[in-house]
Amino acid sequence: MPDRTVFFVSDGTGITAETFGNSILAQFPAKFRHVRRPFIDSADKAQTVIEEINATAMQEGKRPIVFITVVNDEARTRIETQCNAQVMDMFRTFVEPLETELGVKSNHRVGRFSDVAKSQEYTDRIEAINFSLAHDDGQSSRNLAQADVILVGVSRSGKTPTSLYLAMQHGIKAANYPLIPEDFERGAIPSSLAPYKRKCFGLTIDADRLSQIRNERRPGSKYASLLNCRYEIAEAEKMMKRESISWLSSTHKSIEEIATTILRDIRPDRLIY
């Protein structure tokens, strides 16, 4: 059973509150039950959440932890004063001290995405996502000149989720291309990638882990066998070394860690946050 319930309450999507809150909670060994309550932008909506939080406290016999990003003063004050909970107010913790330091008032905009659809950054992010989907798993070699990065590696080494993360979080146009036995037999990087070798970044993975992942998809196949996985990984790493392509192992790294390493190495001119 979870040790404690954590609420993420926001007048927007709750993504900011949950991302920040999870970073803090990761420092503790306890198990947490996560409850996200987005779009709490009025006192009436806040009251409904307060009742839920207090009912949880009574039922579990422990005060919930509540991370909030709420601009509406009345809603925020109610949550802080009426909840039987440990309330962590991100605005009061960070925004108000910055207002004092900078000598200006923040815009107190409700929700990160309130007018984002009108921005160029949003358009660029959507374009990057569409690009990554169109160039997933080597589906297309068209417009690779537009790619910020091209991920290469054996099948199931983490290329697709990393590509989509880079596109969704940072607006990076990330293509990905699977290295297959035919590539290893030719002993050269695929011809469609050769002109863009400087944009390539490799992912590798431990053979045991790769075999486990592939067996979930195609159990008992040659494709998933440990022997074949060892062969493909060894050949892929040889190719990347020979072609001077930077690479890392995804075995024990999160998507966030992989993406951060890639961004550090490719150093794109633009990033979206």
Number of C-alpha atoms within 10 A of each C-alpha: 6 10 13 19 20 26 26 26 28 26 24 22 20 23 17 18 25 22 11 13 20 16 11 10 13 11 8 9 8 10 14 19 12 15 14 17 18 19 17 26 21 16 17 13 14 25 17 11 18 21 15 14 25 18 15 18 19 13 10 13 10 15 20 25 22 24 24 28 26 31 21 17 12 15 20 23 14 15 25 18 11 13 23 21 22 13 19 17 19 17 16 14 10 10 15 15 12 15 12 10 9 10 9 10 11 11 7 11 14 18 21 13 12 11 11 12 11 10 9 10 16 17 13 18 22 17 17 26 23 17 22 25 20 17 24 23 19 16 13 15 15 10 10 20 12 11 19 20 25 25 24 27 25 23 21 19 25 23 28 21 14 24 27 25 19 27 26 22 16 20 24 27 27 31 34 30 25 21 22 15 15 10 16 18 9 9 14 14 18 17 10 14 17 13 11 14 17 15 20 25 22 26 25 25 23 15 22 15 17 23 25 15 15 21 17 10 12 13 14 12 12 14 17 21 19 18 13 16 24 17 13 22 22 14 20 26 20 14 20 21 13 12 15 13 16 16 19 15 14 20 16 11 12 12 18 13 13 21 19 12 14 21 17 10 11 15 11 12 6 10 15 14 9
